[in-house]
Amino acid sequence: MKVVAATGPGGPEVLQPAERPLPKFEPGDVLIKVAAAGVNGPDLWQRKGLYPPPAGATDLLGLEISGEVVARGDEVTRWKVGDRLCALTNGGGYAQYCAVDARHCLSIPGGVSLQDAGGLPETFFTVWSNIFMGAGLSAGETLLVHGGAGGIGTTAIQLGKAFGAKVIATDSPEGRCAICRDLGADRVIDFRREDFVEVVRNEGGANVILDIVGGPNIERNFKAASHDARIVQLAFPQGSKVEINLMPVMLKRLTYTGSTLRTRSPAFKAKIAEELEAKVWPHVSSGRIRTVTGKTFPLAEAAKAHALMESSQHTGKILLEVGER
C-alpha cells in the first residue's frame, strides 16, 4: 500500500511517499480503507523525534482517519465490511489502509462528508476528555480558549457554547479572530492588541482555561483564572521551561494539568468515544457544531501540510486526502 513515512527526524521534507505491506489487525480491530487523515500537532512532534510512538505502535504518522471498513477481527460485532466511519488511531493514518481498535471508531454524524469526518476524532477526543471529563466544565462557567481559530480551538469554542458555557477566545490577526466570532465565541481577544489577562479579569475570570501556547502564557493564565479554576496545558510551542510564581496557584486553589491522549488506555479512549456519540454527535448532526476544514492536501504532499501547520497560518483542520470521497 502507499504511505507517507518519515525518513528520519527533521523538518517537513523528511516526509516521503513509500510502499508498505498492509497492516496486520488484531481480533478486536477493523481494517479501514482510508479516505482522509487529519494532521495534528503530535504528528509534527513525532516527525521531529520529540514524541516517539508507544511500544508496539506503527512508526507511521496519523492519529485520526475516516474511511470504509474492508475487514474486521473475529471479536468485532458492531462494525461490518462496507461501513463508513471515522476513528482515533494509534498511528498509521498516513496510508491507504489502517488497522484501528474497533472501540475507537465512531459513526459519521449526519451532514458531515466522509472527507471532513477525517478531521473529527483527534480534536473532539482531546477537547471532550480534557475540558468536560477532566476539568468538568459546566453550563454557566467561563471557558478561555487560546488559539481559537486552530483545530483544537474551533472544536473547543463550539463544544463550550453547545454545553452552555461562556467562551472567550484569543487569536490574531483579525481574520482568525473573525473565525472565532463566527463559531460563537462571546468575546474574542486579539492578543497582539489587547491584554487577555485584563480582559478576562474584567469578564469575571475564567473557570477553565485551555492553553496550546505555553511559555509566557503559563503564568498569565494563573492571573486570568478565577478561584478554583482548572487549567489544561495541551501544547507549548512558545516554551515548556518557564519561571513562575506559584502563589496564585495556592491563593486561588488552581488545578493545573497537562495531557496527552495517545498513551491513555484503550478502555479510556473507548469511554470517550461512547460519550462523543451519545452527547456530542447529535449537536454535529443538527448543525449546531460544524466541521471546520481549513485545507486539504493529497497524501503525497504531506510535507506541504506539515509546513503549513508549522507556519501558524492555517485555520481549522488540515487534512490529507487519501482515497475517494
BELFEN-V655960 format. One record per residue. N is the residue number from 0. D_FIRST is the distance of its C-alpha to the first C-alpha in Angstrom with 1 decimal. Layout:
BEGIN
n=N d_first=D_FIRST
n=N d_first=D_FIRST
END
This chain:
BEGIN
n=0 d_first=0.0
n=1 d_first=3.8
n=2 d_first=6.5
n=3 d_first=10.2
n=4 d_first=12.0
n=5 d_first=15.8
n=6 d_first=17.1
n=7 d_first=20.2
n=8 d_first=22.7
n=9 d_first=24.1
n=10 d_first=24.2
n=11 d_first=21.5
n=12 d_first=21.0
n=13 d_first=19.2
n=14 d_first=16.1
n=15 d_first=13.9
n=16 d_first=10.5
n=17 d_first=8.4
n=18 d_first=5.6
n=19 d_first=5.4
n=20 d_first=6.0
n=21 d_first=6.1
n=22 d_first=9.1
n=23 d_first=12.5
n=24 d_first=15.0
n=25 d_first=18.8
n=26 d_first=21.5
n=27 d_first=22.1
n=28 d_first=18.6
n=29 d_first=16.7
n=30 d_first=12.9
n=31 d_first=12.4
n=32 d_first=10.3
n=33 d_first=11.1
n=34 d_first=13.6
n=35 d_first=15.0
n=36 d_first=15.3
n=37 d_first=18.6
n=38 d_first=19.7
n=39 d_first=22.4
n=40 d_first=24.9
n=41 d_first=23.5
n=42 d_first=20.3
n=43 d_first=22.7
n=44 d_first=24.6
n=45 d_first=21.7
n=46 d_first=20.6
n=47 d_first=24.2
n=48 d_first=24.4
n=49 d_first=26.9
n=50 d_first=25.0
n=51 d_first=23.2
n=52 d_first=20.9
n=53 d_first=22.9
n=54 d_first=23.0
n=55 d_first=20.2
n=56 d_first=17.8
n=57 d_first=14.5
n=58 d_first=15.1
n=59 d_first=12.7
n=60 d_first=14.9
n=61 d_first=15.3
n=62 d_first=18.0
n=63 d_first=18.0
n=64 d_first=16.0
n=65 d_first=16.8
n=66 d_first=15.1
n=67 d_first=15.5
n=68 d_first=15.8
n=69 d_first=14.0
n=70 d_first=15.4
n=71 d_first=18.1
n=72 d_first=19.9
n=73 d_first=23.4
n=74 d_first=25.2
n=75 d_first=23.8
n=76 d_first=26.5
n=77 d_first=26.3
n=78 d_first=22.9
n=79 d_first=21.9
n=80 d_first=19.0
n=81 d_first=19.2
n=82 d_first=20.7
n=83 d_first=19.8
n=84 d_first=20.3
n=85 d_first=19.9
n=86 d_first=19.4
n=87 d_first=20.3
n=88 d_first=17.7
n=89 d_first=18.3
n=90 d_first=15.6
n=91 d_first=11.8
n=92 d_first=12.2
n=93 d_first=10.8
n=94 d_first=7.2
n=95 d_first=6.0
n=96 d_first=7.2
n=97 d_first=10.2
n=98 d_first=12.9
n=99 d_first=16.4
n=100 d_first=20.0
n=101 d_first=21.3
n=102 d_first=24.5
n=103 d_first=22.9
n=104 d_first=21.7
n=105 d_first=24.2
n=106 d_first=25.1
n=107 d_first=24.9
n=108 d_first=28.5
n=109 d_first=30.3
n=110 d_first=30.2
n=111 d_first=27.0
n=112 d_first=24.1
n=113 d_first=20.6
n=114 d_first=19.6
n=115 d_first=22.6
n=116 d_first=22.0
n=117 d_first=19.1
n=118 d_first=22.0
n=119 d_first=24.2
n=120 d_first=23.4
n=121 d_first=23.8
n=122 d_first=27.0
n=123 d_first=28.6
n=124 d_first=27.9
n=125 d_first=29.3
n=126 d_first=32.3
n=127 d_first=33.3
n=128 d_first=33.2
n=129 d_first=35.1
n=130 d_first=37.5
n=131 d_first=38.4
n=132 d_first=37.7
n=133 d_first=38.6
n=134 d_first=41.1
n=135 d_first=42.5
n=136 d_first=42.9
n=137 d_first=45.3
n=138 d_first=46.9
n=139 d_first=49.5
n=140 d_first=48.1
n=141 d_first=47.0
n=142 d_first=43.4
n=143 d_first=42.9
n=144 d_first=39.4
n=145 d_first=38.6
n=146 d_first=36.1
n=147 d_first=36.5
n=148 d_first=34.4
n=149 d_first=31.1
n=150 d_first=28.5
n=151 d_first=30.4
n=152 d_first=33.7
n=153 d_first=33.2
n=154 d_first=32.1
n=155 d_first=35.1
n=156 d_first=37.6
n=157 d_first=36.7
n=158 d_first=36.6
n=159 d_first=39.9
n=160 d_first=41.6
n=161 d_first=40.3
n=162 d_first=41.9
n=163 d_first=45.2
n=164 d_first=45.0
n=165 d_first=46.5
n=166 d_first=43.8
n=167 d_first=44.4
n=168 d_first=41.6
n=169 d_first=41.6
n=170 d_first=39.8
n=171 d_first=40.6
n=172 d_first=41.2
n=173 d_first=42.7
n=174 d_first=39.6
n=175 d_first=37.7
n=176 d_first=40.9
n=177 d_first=41.1
n=178 d_first=37.7
n=179 d_first=39.0
n=180 d_first=42.2
n=181 d_first=40.3
n=182 d_first=38.4
n=183 d_first=41.8
n=184 d_first=42.7
n=185 d_first=46.4
n=186 d_first=47.0
n=187 d_first=44.8
n=188 d_first=45.7
n=189 d_first=44.9
n=190 d_first=44.9
n=191 d_first=46.0
n=192 d_first=49.1
n=193 d_first=50.0
n=194 d_first=50.3
n=195 d_first=48.1
n=196 d_first=50.3
n=197 d_first=53.4
n=198 d_first=51.8
n=199 d_first=50.3
n=200 d_first=53.6
n=201 d_first=55.5
n=202 d_first=53.3
n=203 d_first=54.3
n=204 d_first=51.5
n=205 d_first=48.0
n=206 d_first=47.5
n=207 d_first=43.8
n=208 d_first=42.0
n=209 d_first=38.3
n=210 d_first=37.7
n=211 d_first=34.6
n=212 d_first=36.8
n=213 d_first=38.7
n=214 d_first=41.1
n=215 d_first=44.4
n=216 d_first=43.3
n=217 d_first=43.6
n=218 d_first=47.4
n=219 d_first=47.9
n=220 d_first=46.0
n=221 d_first=48.7
n=222 d_first=51.3
n=223 d_first=49.7
n=224 d_first=49.3
n=225 d_first=51.8
n=226 d_first=53.4
n=227 d_first=51.1
n=228 d_first=48.0
n=229 d_first=44.5
n=230 d_first=42.3
n=231 d_first=38.5
n=232 d_first=36.8
n=233 d_first=33.1
n=234 d_first=32.6
n=235 d_first=35.0
n=236 d_first=33.9
n=237 d_first=37.6
n=238 d_first=38.2
n=239 d_first=38.1
n=240 d_first=41.4
n=241 d_first=44.5
n=242 d_first=48.2
n=243 d_first=49.2
n=244 d_first=52.3
n=245 d_first=51.8
n=246 d_first=55.1
n=247 d_first=53.6
n=248 d_first=51.2
n=249 d_first=54.3
n=250 d_first=56.6
n=251 d_first=54.2
n=252 d_first=52.6
n=253 d_first=49.1
n=254 d_first=45.9
n=255 d_first=43.3
n=256 d_first=39.9
n=257 d_first=36.4
n=258 d_first=33.2
n=259 d_first=29.5
n=260 d_first=27.4
n=261 d_first=24.4
n=262 d_first=26.7
n=263 d_first=28.6
n=264 d_first=28.6
n=265 d_first=26.4
n=266 d_first=29.6
n=267 d_first=30.7
n=268 d_first=27.5
n=269 d_first=28.0
n=270 d_first=31.5
n=271 d_first=30.5
n=272 d_first=28.2
n=273 d_first=31.2
n=274 d_first=33.5
n=275 d_first=31.3
n=276 d_first=31.0
n=277 d_first=34.7
n=278 d_first=36.2
n=279 d_first=34.1
n=280 d_first=32.0
n=281 d_first=35.2
n=282 d_first=36.1
n=283 d_first=32.8
n=284 d_first=33.2
n=285 d_first=36.8
n=286 d_first=35.8
n=287 d_first=37.8
n=288 d_first=34.7
n=289 d_first=32.4
n=290 d_first=28.8
n=291 d_first=29.1
n=292 d_first=26.0
n=293 d_first=27.1
n=294 d_first=24.3
n=295 d_first=20.8
n=296 d_first=18.5
n=297 d_first=15.2
n=298 d_first=12.3
n=299 d_first=12.7
n=300 d_first=16.3
n=301 d_first=16.1
n=302 d_first=18.8
n=303 d_first=21.1
n=304 d_first=20.7
n=305 d_first=21.7
n=306 d_first=24.5
n=307 d_first=25.9
n=308 d_first=25.8
n=309 d_first=27.7
n=310 d_first=30.2
n=311 d_first=31.5
n=312 d_first=31.8
n=313 d_first=29.3
n=314 d_first=30.5
n=315 d_first=28.8
n=316 d_first=25.1
n=317 d_first=22.5
n=318 d_first=19.2
n=319 d_first=15.8
n=320 d_first=14.9
n=321 d_first=11.3
n=322 d_first=11.9
n=323 d_first=15.1
n=324 d_first=18.3
END
